[in-house]
């Protein structure tokens, strides 16, 4: 008999910022819920920018960075154990560029978790490129632990919200969101927007051309049919449908106002389609008042079946 494979870890990119500390605690709680190990990774560039001499690694500069990284990992480990003492915690101090290291880590991770902004090794998070790049290129789902203010901890109460458009990536996002809602014993708000464009003055004739009520009713009927199979798989999760004629980013932000997690696929079709990572995903990463999970593809340890 083949032995079951070990569960993939939840990986957290950590530095000395308060945002990263919140991310560690969020990820530790999630690891406890899922029964998976927690892996804390700190990245530092041992050779300063602009220096090509490998002997620079032997200077006091590298020694200071290494000791700082070890201290960061010790503090992150303590933070994780204060909220989830039974979770297996591993650490790794890496040299390189942040995005490259974490994309590599994502190949063998169940989830990558980041704070909204960082200092030191994660300075790029001040303007968001690390979060956006990881969400666009990671090989597993990515969670950015946003909150209503920059330094506040992410919310731990409220429903889980998911954006749904019927694409394969949307299916993966729904599976992820249902698992999250089930493990938290909270409702799932499934949001579907059938308006693919931002309303402008150019669209003012729309009500005279399209019967909005009929379209809304038809979208709601199809939406209910699509969600039916998922509700059968997760009978204990209360699923609330939200059908909106608003722009999808705005509809999701409104639903996320009192949520503890919002989940979206990054390259869907229809209303959730965008360029690159996706305009909806990027908007949520910058503006959501709660953690944002970006699911790019079906994950090996997530069971995903297509809607009929």
C-alpha positions as CSV (number, residue, x, y, z in Angstrom):
1,X,0.0,0.0,0.0
2,X,1.3,3.4,-1.0
3,X,1.8,5.7,2.0
4,X,-0.1,9.0,1.8
5,X,1.9,12.0,0.7
6,X,2.8,14.5,3.4
7,X,0.6,17.6,3.3
8,X,2.1,20.6,1.5
9,X,3.1,23.5,3.8
10,X,1.7,27.0,4.0
11,X,4.6,29.3,3.2
12,X,4.9,32.8,4.6
13,X,7.2,35.5,3.4
14,X,8.4,37.3,6.5
15,X,10.4,40.3,7.4
16,X,10.5,42.6,10.5
17,X,7.3,44.6,9.6
18,X,4.1,44.5,11.6
19,X,2.3,43.6,8.4
20,X,4.4,40.4,8.1
21,X,3.7,39.6,11.7
22,X,0.0,39.7,11.0
23,X,0.6,37.5,8.0
24,X,2.4,34.9,10.1
25,X,-0.4,34.8,12.7
26,X,-3.0,34.5,9.9
27,X,-1.1,31.7,8.2
28,X,-0.5,29.9,11.5
29,X,-4.2,29.8,12.2
30,X,-4.9,28.6,8.7
31,X,-2.3,25.8,9.1
32,X,-4.0,24.7,12.3
33,X,-7.3,24.6,10.6
34,X,-6.0,22.6,7.6
35,X,-3.6,20.4,9.6
36,X,-0.6,21.4,7.5
37,X,2.9,22.5,8.4
38,X,3.9,26.2,8.4
39,X,7.1,27.3,6.6
40,X,8.5,30.7,7.3
41,X,10.9,32.1,4.7
42,X,13.0,35.3,4.9
43,X,14.9,36.5,1.9
44,X,17.9,38.8,1.9
45,X,20.3,40.0,-0.8
46,X,23.7,39.2,0.5
47,X,25.4,41.2,-2.3
48,X,24.3,44.9,-2.3
49,X,22.8,46.2,-5.4
50,X,25.4,47.6,-7.8
51,X,28.2,45.2,-6.5
52,X,29.2,42.3,-8.7
53,X,32.2,41.1,-6.6
54,X,31.3,37.8,-4.9
55,X,33.8,38.6,-2.1
56,X,31.2,41.1,-0.9
57,X,29.5,38.1,0.7
58,X,32.4,37.8,3.1
59,X,32.0,41.4,4.4
60,X,30.4,42.5,7.6
61,X,27.4,43.6,5.5
62,X,26.5,39.9,4.9
63,X,27.0,39.0,8.5
64,X,24.6,41.7,9.7
65,X,22.0,40.7,7.2
66,X,22.2,37.0,8.1
67,X,21.9,37.7,11.8
68,X,19.0,40.0,11.2
69,X,17.3,37.4,9.1
70,X,17.8,34.8,11.8
71,X,16.3,37.2,14.4
72,X,13.3,37.8,12.1
73,X,12.7,34.1,11.7
74,X,12.9,33.6,15.5
75,X,10.4,36.3,16.2
76,X,8.1,35.0,13.4
77,X,8.3,31.5,14.9
78,X,7.3,32.8,18.3
79,X,4.4,34.7,16.8
80,X,3.2,31.6,15.0
81,X,3.3,29.5,18.2
82,X,1.4,32.0,20.3
83,X,-1.7,31.5,18.1
84,X,-1.2,27.9,17.0
85,X,1.1,26.1,19.4
86,X,0.6,22.6,17.9
87,X,1.5,23.5,14.3
88,X,4.8,22.2,12.9
89,X,6.9,25.3,12.1
90,X,9.9,25.3,9.8
91,X,12.1,28.2,8.8
92,X,14.5,29.0,5.9
93,X,16.8,32.0,5.4
94,X,17.4,32.5,1.7
95,X,19.6,34.6,-0.5
96,X,18.2,36.0,-3.7
97,X,15.4,38.1,-5.0
98,X,12.1,37.9,-3.2
99,X,9.8,37.2,-6.0
100,X,12.1,34.5,-7.5
101,X,12.5,32.7,-4.2
102,X,8.8,32.7,-3.4
103,X,7.7,31.6,-6.9
104,X,10.1,28.7,-6.4
105,X,8.7,28.0,-3.0
106,X,5.2,28.0,-4.4
107,X,5.9,24.9,-6.5
108,X,5.8,22.8,-3.3
109,X,3.4,24.9,-1.2
110,X,-0.3,24.6,-0.5
111,X,-0.5,28.4,0.0
112,X,1.8,31.4,-0.1
113,X,0.9,34.2,2.4
114,X,2.2,37.8,2.4
115,X,1.6,40.9,4.3
116,X,0.4,44.0,2.5
117,X,3.6,45.9,2.9
118,X,7.1,45.3,4.3
119,X,10.4,46.6,5.4
120,X,14.0,45.5,4.8
121,X,13.9,42.4,2.5
122,X,10.3,43.0,1.6
123,X,10.5,46.7,0.9
124,X,8.9,46.3,-2.5
125,X,5.6,45.5,-0.7
126,X,5.3,49.2,0.1
127,X,4.2,49.7,-3.5
128,X,2.8,46.2,-4.1
129,X,4.9,44.6,-6.9
130,X,5.8,41.5,-4.8
131,X,2.2,40.8,-4.0
132,X,1.1,41.4,-7.5
133,X,3.9,39.4,-9.1
134,X,3.4,36.5,-6.7
135,X,-0.3,36.4,-7.3
136,X,0.3,36.4,-11.1
137,X,3.1,33.8,-11.2
138,X,2.9,31.5,-8.2
139,X,2.1,27.9,-8.7
140,X,-0.4,27.8,-5.8
141,X,-3.0,30.2,-4.3
142,X,-1.6,33.4,-2.8
143,X,-3.1,35.2,0.1
144,X,-2.3,38.9,0.9
145,X,-3.4,39.6,4.5
146,X,-5.1,43.0,3.9
147,X,-7.1,44.8,6.6
148,X,-9.1,48.0,6.9
149,X,-6.0,50.0,7.8
150,X,-2.3,49.4,7.1
151,X,-1.2,48.4,10.6
152,X,-4.4,46.7,11.8
153,X,-4.6,42.9,12.0
154,X,-6.8,41.3,9.4
155,X,-10.4,40.5,10.4
156,X,-11.1,37.1,11.8
157,X,-14.9,37.2,11.7
158,X,-17.5,37.5,8.9
159,X,-18.3,35.4,5.8
160,X,-16.0,34.3,3.0
161,X,-16.6,36.0,-0.3
162,X,-15.8,34.6,-3.7
163,X,-16.1,36.0,-7.2
164,X,-17.8,33.7,-9.7
165,X,-17.9,33.8,-13.5
166,X,-18.1,30.2,-14.5
167,X,-14.5,29.8,-15.9
168,X,-12.2,27.0,-14.8
169,X,-10.2,29.4,-12.6
170,X,-13.5,30.6,-11.1
171,X,-14.2,26.9,-10.3
172,X,-10.9,26.7,-8.5
173,X,-11.7,29.9,-6.6
174,X,-15.1,28.5,-5.5
175,X,-13.5,25.3,-4.3
176,X,-10.9,27.3,-2.3
177,X,-13.6,29.6,-0.9
178,X,-15.8,26.7,0.1
179,X,-13.0,24.9,1.9
180,X,-12.2,28.2,3.7
181,X,-15.9,28.8,4.7
182,X,-16.3,25.2,5.8
183,X,-13.2,25.2,8.0
184,X,-14.3,28.5,9.6
185,X,-18.0,27.5,9.9
186,X,-19.1,30.7,8.3
187,X,-21.4,31.5,5.3
188,X,-20.1,31.9,1.7
189,X,-21.1,34.9,-0.3
190,X,-20.8,34.0,-4.0
191,X,-20.8,37.1,-6.1
192,X,-21.6,37.1,-9.8
193,X,-21.5,40.3,-11.9
194,X,-23.0,40.2,-15.3
195,X,-21.9,43.7,-16.3
196,X,-18.5,43.3,-18.0
197,X,-17.7,47.0,-18.3
198,X,-17.6,50.1,-16.2
199,X,-20.8,52.0,-16.6
200,X,-20.3,55.4,-18.3
201,X,-22.4,58.0,-20.0
202,X,-22.0,56.0,-23.2
203,X,-24.1,53.3,-21.7
204,X,-27.1,55.4,-20.7
205,X,-29.3,54.0,-23.5
206,X,-28.8,50.5,-22.1
207,X,-32.0,50.4,-20.0
208,X,-34.1,51.1,-23.1
209,X,-32.4,48.4,-25.1
210,X,-32.0,45.6,-22.5
211,X,-34.6,44.4,-20.0
212,X,-32.3,44.5,-17.0
213,X,-34.8,42.7,-14.7
214,X,-35.1,39.8,-17.2
215,X,-31.3,39.6,-17.6
216,X,-30.9,39.7,-13.8
217,X,-33.4,36.9,-13.3
218,X,-31.9,34.8,-16.0
219,X,-28.4,35.3,-14.6
220,X,-29.6,34.4,-11.1
221,X,-31.3,31.2,-12.3
222,X,-28.1,30.0,-14.2
223,X,-26.0,31.0,-11.2
224,X,-28.1,29.0,-8.8
225,X,-27.9,25.9,-11.1
226,X,-24.1,26.3,-11.3
227,X,-23.7,26.6,-7.5
228,X,-26.1,23.6,-6.9
229,X,-23.3,21.0,-7.3
230,X,-21.0,22.9,-5.0
231,X,-23.6,23.1,-2.3
232,X,-24.1,19.3,-2.6
233,X,-20.4,18.9,-1.9
234,X,-20.4,21.2,1.1
235,X,-23.9,20.8,2.7
236,X,-22.9,22.4,6.0
237,X,-21.9,25.7,4.3
238,X,-24.6,28.3,3.9
239,X,-24.1,29.7,0.4
240,X,-25.6,33.1,-0.3
241,X,-25.9,34.2,-4.0
242,X,-25.2,37.8,-4.9
243,X,-26.0,38.7,-8.5
244,X,-25.0,42.2,-9.5
245,X,-25.2,44.5,-12.5
246,X,-22.3,46.5,-11.0
247,X,-18.7,46.4,-12.1
248,X,-17.2,43.2,-10.6
249,X,-14.5,44.9,-8.6
250,X,-17.0,47.2,-7.0
251,X,-19.5,44.4,-6.4
252,X,-16.8,42.3,-4.7
253,X,-15.5,45.2,-2.6
254,X,-19.0,45.9,-1.4
255,X,-19.5,42.2,-0.4
256,X,-16.1,42.1,1.3
257,X,-17.0,45.1,3.6
258,X,-17.7,42.8,6.5
259,X,-15.9,39.7,5.3
260,X,-12.8,37.9,6.7
261,X,-11.6,36.7,3.3
262,X,-12.3,37.4,-0.4
263,X,-11.3,34.9,-3.1
264,X,-10.9,35.5,-6.8
265,X,-9.4,33.7,-9.8
266,X,-6.8,35.8,-11.6
267,X,-7.5,34.9,-15.3
268,X,-11.2,34.2,-15.6
269,X,-13.5,35.1,-18.5
270,X,-16.5,37.3,-18.7
271,X,-16.8,39.8,-15.9
272,X,-13.7,38.7,-14.1
273,X,-11.3,38.9,-17.1
274,X,-8.5,41.4,-17.0
275,X,-5.0,42.0,-18.4
276,X,-2.0,40.5,-16.8
277,X,-3.0,39.4,-13.3
278,X,-6.4,40.8,-13.9
279,X,-7.9,44.2,-13.2
280,X,-10.3,42.8,-10.6
281,X,-7.7,40.9,-8.7
282,X,-5.3,43.9,-8.7
283,X,-8.1,46.2,-7.5
284,X,-8.8,43.9,-4.6
285,X,-5.1,43.5,-3.7
286,X,-4.9,47.3,-3.4
287,X,-8.3,48.1,-1.8
288,X,-9.9,45.1,-0.1
289,X,-10.6,45.6,3.7
290,X,-9.8,41.9,4.4
291,X,-7.3,39.2,3.2
292,X,-7.4,38.5,-0.5
293,X,-6.8,35.0,-1.9
294,X,-5.9,34.8,-5.6
295,X,-6.3,31.4,-7.1
296,X,-4.6,31.0,-10.5
297,X,-5.2,27.3,-11.1
298,X,-6.5,24.1,-9.6
299,X,-4.1,23.1,-6.8
300,X,-3.0,19.4,-6.5
301,X,-4.4,19.1,-3.0
302,X,-7.7,20.9,-3.8
303,X,-10.5,18.8,-5.4
304,X,-12.0,20.8,-8.2
305,X,-14.8,19.6,-10.5
306,X,-16.3,21.6,-13.3
307,X,-19.9,22.8,-13.3
308,X,-22.1,20.9,-15.5
